[in-house]
């Protein structure tokens, strides 16, 4: 039975429409390659998956060769078992590889002058009288190679060395693709924050990693308004310290030249460059890129994930493992290759942005859009029609909004090129499946679940077995994921926690920062709940259907907030409150509340002296959160409460309050170790008294 107690309803079966439906599924070709190479007889996906976990070293060897990775493979096995899971895992321990080299050259589009790596677009300019999205630039694989050649040489001349950080405070465009690849080409580590972030949110991330070079933009456009970035960029450089070079890009201009004002006002010290000025420093670069081949686990990026305490976690993604698994997923799970194009709605603050630029692993085209997905509502579908996009990536919330508004994707436009929709970040409800089947029945709905720390997926679709409404089809090849009971047993037919029982290539091994403190936080984050043996905890509540073997992801098991698929930590809100509202607010607690198909953020405030929470204070608080973090961080509801439930040591009990506001009875709430359980009934009464109001759009 499915999670709702009803029989699962089949949505798709092999033989129905899918990407490249005139060819044998790429998953079957990969399975047959395993059979031929190792003399086994794996008859279907489930046997293939079991083998990929049990014979993990053989599977990894097969993946390296089948996917055509470029590098020095080295001697010995592809994986050495037996190392405790909370330690760095020996994948290809003697290999040397460069991720950028593979993104540029390990596919059929390498050095092509006619195949585009990226086509970049921005929201239309209302001053022009049109909401038509504007193409700002396109870059072929040939042009990309040579721009990376110059940019990587320029970074070396600036003194950037392997292991050092190159960062951006920007928006998606062709230049950010070049910067990412150029940094990785020389063994440096890339990080990004989106242009809509406030200064504090940027500093919380970059203060940990101490970058030397910052790439930024002058302005961006969202929902019909142009937003300046340069003032915040100057403040970031001023307060961060240690920045030696700033490169500014004219994001909205086809010339890529920034406004003159955006280059002024920086503190003394860092050199300020335009994009073309920066590239000019690489004019004397060698004719071929000097790729720095690094150990397989060498990090290629640092991404940030917020929890319920402290600053964001700075997660170092193992370059070889992340790259291999993205290419594996795009090839055999997505069933796509160099012929395909991918339009993903994502900002540079969401791991999906990192994942979608990895589309270049297969030599496909990234169609980038920066702006509101509802300005106008059909904007993404105009891009699909114009550029013959074959895969759209969007959040479940976006699809739900289209359904509720009665939007018809194919009405008045030709979107027949679209073969697949990839969606992640939140559960997909059966109504969305019905919407896709009704409006664009030839499109395959690829629902996946993963995480920032993975740089990829844990649960994925494939095109060789049935799909059921509301369920994710199964685990990614090579990934040993279970729904775990508190004692570590694998559950089926019961709610559990998503846990990895054995190593996987894209598993992070460390956080950036002070080694001792980072190590302690890393272990506490992922390995504190299952220690003997250690198992990697994703902290998602899940349900495994014992009949279909499909999965339901029910939400976060901890206090992390996830409105509209944008995941962030309550600690980011608390920082603003403690810093700016110490004279008004005594304590606060932020939790997520399910609202139909999505989640909204509730922020409960205990004022000093229990003074009434005024509209003026609420307005100031919302403005401070929007300016210091982003609009997406602003809670939908801010309410006054008599106090905050805490443990005896003062830790806020977000998971318990979250359960209460989501309808769990007080009888099921653990009161052991709670300093003030008498507050729980107030939250139950508040929940009963407040029905959900309609949420704002993205």
N, C-alpha and C positions, 0 to 999 in steps of 0.2 A: 504494500500500500504506500501511496505517496504521503508526504508530510501532513497534508490536510485530512488524512484518513479515507480518501477516495481513491479508486483505481486510477493509475496514471493514464493520461490520454496521449496517444501517439500524435506527434506533430509532423515528423519527417521520417522517411525511410530511404534506404539505399535504392537508387533508381529514380528518385525525385530530383528536381532541379538542384544543381550545385555548381560551384566554379569548375570550369573545364569538364563539363558533364559528358563530352564526347570522348574523353580519355579515361583510362583506368585510374582509379583514385591513387594519388601519390603515396598514401599510407600503405596500400597493398603492394605497391612497387618496393617500398622500403622493407616491408615484411618479407617479401620474396628474396630480397637481397640478403637478409639475415639467414634465411633458410639455405640459400645457395652457399654462402660463405662458411657457415658453421655446420652444415649437414643436419639441421634440425627440421622439424615439421610443424611450424607454428601456423595454425589454421585460421586464426582470426585475431582481432585486435586484443582481446583479453589475454590470449595466450602470449601474444607479442609483448604486451605490457608486463606480464608476470616475468617473462624471460628477461626483459630489459632491466628489471630490478634485481633478480637473482643472479644473472650473469652480467653484472653492471660493467665490468671492465671490457668484456667483449662488445657490449652494446656501445660503449663510448668509442672504442676503436672503429667500429662500423660507422658510427655517426661522423667521426672525423673524415673518413675516406668518402663516404656516400655524399656528404655535403660539400666536399671539395675544399676543405680548409687549406689555406696557405700558411706555411710555417715550418719550423724544424720539429718534426714529431718526436725525436729523441728515442732513446732505448727504453726497454722495460714496459710494464703494463700501463694501460691508459688510466687505471685507477687501482689503488692499493687499499683493500679493506682493512678494518680493524682499528683504525684511529677513532678515538671517542668523538662523537658527533659535535661536541662543543669546541673542537679544535679545527684548525685549518686542514682541509681534506686534500690528499695527494692525487689530484687529477693531472694526468700527463706531467709527472713531476720533473722530467728532464726536457720538456718541450720549450721552445721559444716561439712566440707568436706576436703579431701586431694586429690589433683589431681594425685599425684604419686601413691597413693593407688589404685585409679581407673585404671590407666594405667597398673598397674602390676597385678591386681586381679579381675577386673570387666568384665571378658570375659571368653570364653571357653579355652583359651590358658594358663590361669593362672598356674604358677609353672610347666609348661610342660618342660620335659627334651628333647623332640624331636621336638618341634615347635620353630623355631628361631624368635626372636624379630627383629634382624638385622643381615644382612650379609654385611660386609663392604669391598669395593673394591677400588683400586686406579688405576690411569693410568699406563699402561705398561712402563717398564723401557727400553729405547732404548739401553742401555748398554748390555742388555741381548740378543739383536738381535730380540726381539719380541715386538709387540705393543699390545699383549694380555693383557687385564686388569688383575690385580693381586688381589686375595683375601687376605686381611690382617687379617681378624678375622670374626668369627661368634659367636653369643651369643644367647643361648636359653632363654626362659622366666624364667626357673628355675635359670640359671646362672645370668640372669639380676637381678632377685629379690635379690640374695645373694650378688651380687656386689654392688647394691644400698644399701643394708643393711650395708656393710662395709664402703662404701663411705660416707653415711649420718652420720654414727657414727664418722668417721674421721673429717668431717666438724664440727660437734658439738665439738669435742676435740680441734679443731682449734679456737673455740670461736665464730663460726658463729651462729647468732640468727635469729629468725623469723623476716622478713622484711628487713634483710640485703642482700647485693648483692654478688652473686658469678658470675664471668664472664669468658668468654673464648675469646681467640684470636687464632683461630684454624681452622680446616677443618672437614668435616663430617666424623665421624667414630663411632665405638661402645662406645668408652670412653665418647664422648660428649653426647650420649644418657644417659649413666650412670650418668654423672655429672648433667645434667638437672634434672633427676628424683631424685637424691640424694639431690640437693638443695631444690627442691619443697617438698620433703618428710619431711624436717625439718622446712618448712614455710619460707625459704629464697626465694630470687627472682633471676632468671637466666637471663643473657644477653649474647649475642654473637656478635662478629665481625669476618669477614672472614680473613683467613691468608694472602690474597693478599692485604689487606688494608695497606696504609701507616700509619706512626706513628700519623700524625695529625688527620687523620680520626678516629683512635681509641681513641685518647685523647678527641676529640670533643664529643664523646659519653660517655666515662667512667668518664670524669672529673665531669659530672653532678651527677653521682650516687655513687661515692666514694666506690668502691669495696674493700673487704679485701682479697679475694682469686682470683688468676688468673690462669686459665688452658690454656696451649699453646702447640704447637708442635714444633719439631725441623726443619722440612722442608716439602714441598709438591711438587708435580710434575704437570706441566701443559704444554700441547702442546709439549711434548718431552724434557722439560727442568726442572731441579730441582731448587727450589727456597728456600733459607735459610729464616727462620722466626726468629731465635734466636736473631739476632742482633737488629731487630726491637722490639722484645719482651723486651729485656733489656732496650732499650730506652723508651719504654712505662712505664715500672716499674720505671725507673729513674725519668721521668718527671711527672708521675701521682702522686706518693707519696701515702702513706697509705696502700700499698699492703703488707700484712704480710706473705703470702705464695704464692709461684709459683710452679705449678705442670707441668712438661714437659713430653710430650708423644712422643715416636718414631713413628711418623705417618706412615712412609713407611715400617717399620719393623714389621714382624709378632711377634717378641718378645715383641714389644711395648716399648723397651728400647731406649731412645733417644741417640744421639751421645754425647760423653763426652764433646765436645766443647760447645754444646748447654747449658750445665749446668754452664758454667763459665762466669765470667764477669758481674754478676749482682751486683748492689750496695749493700753496707752493710745494713742489716736490715731484709729483707724478707728471710724466710727459703726456700730453693730450694729442690724440691722433684722430683723423678721419679714417673711414674704412679704406679709401683708396690710398691714403698716406701710409697706413699700416701695410697694405699689400705691397706698396712700392719698396718697402724695406726688404722684400723678398725677391726683387727683380734679379739679383745675382745668384739665386738658388741654383743648385745642380739641376740638370735636365730630368733626372729621376729622383723621386722622393727617397730620402735616406730614412727608411722606417726603422725605428728602434724596437727590435724584437725583444719582448720581455717574457718573464715566466708566465705560465698559463693563468695563474691566479692573480697576476698584477692588476690592481684596480684601474678601471678606465673612467669611472665616474664616482662622485660622492653624491648621494641623494639623501633627502631629509624626510624624516617621518616623526611626527609629534606624538607624544604619549600624554599621560595625565599628570606627569611631574617633570620639572626641569625643562631645559632647552630642547629643541628638536634633536633627534638622534641623527648623527652624520654617518650614514651607512656606506661602506666602501664596497662597490660591486665588482666581483672578480671578472676581469675583462673577457678572458677566453671562455669561461663558463657561460656568462650572459650572452655573448655573441653566438656561441654554438647553439644554445637553447632557443634563441630567437630565430635563427635560421632553420632549426629543426621544426619549430612550431609553425612558422610561416610556410614552410615547404610541405610537410606531411599532415599537419593538423588543419591549416588553413586551405591546403590544396592550391597554392598559388606559386607563381614564379616570376621571371623577368618580364613577362607580358602584362603584368597586372599593375594597376595604379591604386593608391590608397589615400583617401581623404579622411583625416582624423580631426575631430574638434577637441582640442586640448590646449591648455596653456603650459608654459614652461615650468609651472609649479606642480604638475601632475606627472607621475612616472610614465603615464601613457605617452607623453611627448617624447621621452627618451626612447620608449619602445617603438614608436612609429617612425622615428628617423632610422631605426635599425632595419627598416624595410629595404634599405640599400644592401643588406646582406644577400638578397636574392636578385638584385639588379632591377627592381621595380621602380616606379615613379611615385614620389610623395607629392600629393597636392596639399599644400599648406594653406590654411585660412586663419587669419587673425582678426577677430571681431566677435560680435554677438551672433549666435546661431539663429536668432529671431529678428535680425535686422536686414531684410525682412524675413518672414517665417520660412520662405522657400529658398533662402540664400544657399544652403548646402546643396539643395537639389538642382539649382541653377549651375553650380560648379560640377556636379555629377554629369549633367547634360553636356556642358561645354567641353569638359576634358575627358569624357568617356570613362569616368571612374568605375572601377570594378569592385572596390571594397570601400564601404563607409564605416568609420568608427565613431560611435556616439554613445553617450550615457543612456541607461534605461530611462532616466527622467526626461530626457529630450524626446525619446520615442513616445513616452506616456503623454507628454504635452501635445504632440502632434495628433495622437489618437483622440484625446479629449476635445481638441479644437476642431476635429473633423477634417484635418488636412489630408489632401489626396496627393501623394508624391508624384504620381504619373499623369495627373490631370494638366493638360496643356503643355507638357514637356516630355521629351524622350529620355527616360532614365533606364532604357533597356540594357545598357552596358553593365549596370549594377548586378553583381552576382552574389554578394555577401555583405551582411551587416555584422560588424564586430562590436559587441557591447560588454562593458565591464564596469566595476566600481560599485554596483548595487544589484540586488536581486531583480530578475526580470519576471514580471507577473504573467499569468496566462493571457490576460487581455492584450498585452503587447504582441504575443505570438499570434493571436487572432487578428490583430491589426495588420501585421506583416502579411499574413496569409490572404487577407481580404484585399489589401491595396496593391501589394507587389508580390504576388504568389510565386514568382520565379526566383525570389531572393532567399538564400540560405541564412538563417539567423544563428550566428556564432556567439553563444553566451559563454563567457569565461570568468574565472576568478583567480586572482593572484595577489600581488602585493608590492608595495614600494621596495621592500627589502629584496624581493626576488628579481626585480627588473623584468618580470615576466609572469607566466601563468603557472598555477598548480593544477587547475581543472580546466579542461578544454573540450571543444567539439572535435569530431572527425567525421569523415564522410563514408564510413564503412559499417555503421550500425544505426539503429533507430534513435530518434530524439523524441523526448516527451515534454509536453508543455510544463514550463516552470522548473525543469530540471537541467542541470549541467551534465554533459554526457559522460565524463569520466576524467581520470587523471592523465596528465601529460606523460608520454613515454619517458621512462627512466626515473620517474618521481614516485616515491613510496609514501603516499599520503593516506591517512585514515581519519575517520571520525572517532576520536579517542574518549574513553571513559576516564574519570579521575585516576583510576588505577593503571591506566595505560592500555587497557583492552581495546581492540578494534570493535566498534559498534556498527550494527545495521538495524534499521527500524527504530532507532532511538536517537535523540539529539545528543551530539557530542561536540568536541572541539577539534578544529582542523589541525592536525599534527603530522609532521614528517618523521617517519621511523628510521630512515637511513639517509645518508648523504645524497645530494644532488648537485650538479655542476654550478648552478647559479646561486647557491647558498652563500650569503655573506659571511665573512669570517671575523670581521672587526668593525669597530667604529673609529672614526678619526678623532684626534685629540690626545689628551694625556693617556699614555698606554695603560696605566694601572686603573684609572677611573673609567676609561672606555671599556676595558676588558670586563670590569665588574658590572657595568651597565649592560653590556652585550649579553653576558650570561644571565643576568636578572631578567632581561627582556624576553629572551627566547627559550631559556633552559631551566628556569626556576620551578616550573610546575611538574615537569617529568625529568627526573634526575638519574634514575637507576633502571635502565640505561638512559642517558640524556636523549631527549627527542625535541626537535625544533617546533615550537609552538607559534602558529600564526594568529591565535586568539580570535578566530572566527567561529561562531556557532554554526554547525552544519548538521545535515541529516542525510544519511545514505539509504536510498530505497533498496531493500533487499531483493525486490523482484526485477526492477529495471537496471539496477546498479547505477542509477542516476543520482545526482546530488542536489540538495537545496542548501544554499548559503543563506542563513537566517539573520545575519548581522554580526556586529562585533560583540565578543564576549567580555570586553573590558570597557573602559570609559572613553575610548577614542570616538570622535564625532565624525559623521559621514553623510552630511546633507548633499543630496544630488550627486553622490559619488565622489565628492571632494573631501578627502580625509584629512583631518587635522586634530591636534590635541587640545584638550581643555586648558592645558598649561599656558598656551599662547594667550587665551582670554584672561587668565588669572594674572599674567604678567602686566597687562594693560591696567587691570583694576588695581593691583597693588602699587603700581608705579604712579598712577595719575589720580586715584580716587581714595587715597588713604584717609582723607578727612570726611568722606561720605559713607564708605562701605566698610563694614566690619569683616564680612566673609561672603563667599559666593560658591556656587557649585553649578557646573554646566553638564548637561546630559542630552542624549539624543532620544527623541520620541518618534516612534513609527507613525506615519501618516499615510495610510493606504499603501501605496507602492514606494514610498520614499521615507525620508527621515527629516525632522526639523530639530533645530537646536533650541533647547530651553535653558535660560540662565536665571537661576534663583539668587536673589540678593538679600542679605541681611544688612540693613542699614545701621549705622552707629546710633545708639539710643532708640532704635526701632522707629525712627522718624519715617513718615510716609514716603514711599518711593514716588517722587514727583515726575511729571512729564519732562520737566527741564533736566533733571538728572538722567533720566532714561535717554533723552536726546543727546546729551553730552557723551554718555557712555557709548551709544551706537556710533556717533561720529568719531570718537577716539579709536574704537575698534576698526572702523572702516579705514581711517587714515593710517593707523599704526600697523595694521595687518592687511586686510582687503575687504571689499564688500561681501565676499563670500563667507567671511568669518562672523559677520553680524548675526547674532541670534534672532530667530523669528519672534520669540517671546522673551521678555525680561519681566520677571515677577518677583514680588517681595515675599520673603519667607521668614519664619521666626528663628531659624538657625540652620546650621549645616551638619548633617550626620557625619561623625568622624569615629575613627578607632581610638583606642586608649592612647595611642601615640600621636594622634592628631591628623592621621591620613583621611582625606575626604573619601567617603564611601560612594563613589560615583556608580559602580556597578549595581549596588542595591537601590539607589534612587532611580537609576535607569529602569530597573525591573518594575518598580512601583508605578512610574509614569507610563509604562507600557502595559499595565493591567495585571501584573502578577500580584496575587493576594498577599497580605501581610503574613499570613500563616506560612508562606513559603520563603520568606525573607530571613536569612540567617542573622541572628542578633548577637551571636557570640563575639565578644571583644568590642562591641559597639559602646562608645562612651555615652551616647544620648539617644537610645532607641525610641524614646518618647516622641521624637520628631517624625518618625515614619508615618503615623496616622495623618499628620498634616498634609504630607505629600500625596497620600492616598485620597484625602478629601479634595485637594486641589485638582487632582486628575479627574475625579468624578464630576467636578463642577465646571470643568473647562473642556468643551468639545473643540476639536481642531478646526481652525479657520483655514481658508484656502491659502496655499503657499505662493510666494512670489516665484516668478520664473527665474531661470538661470541668469 
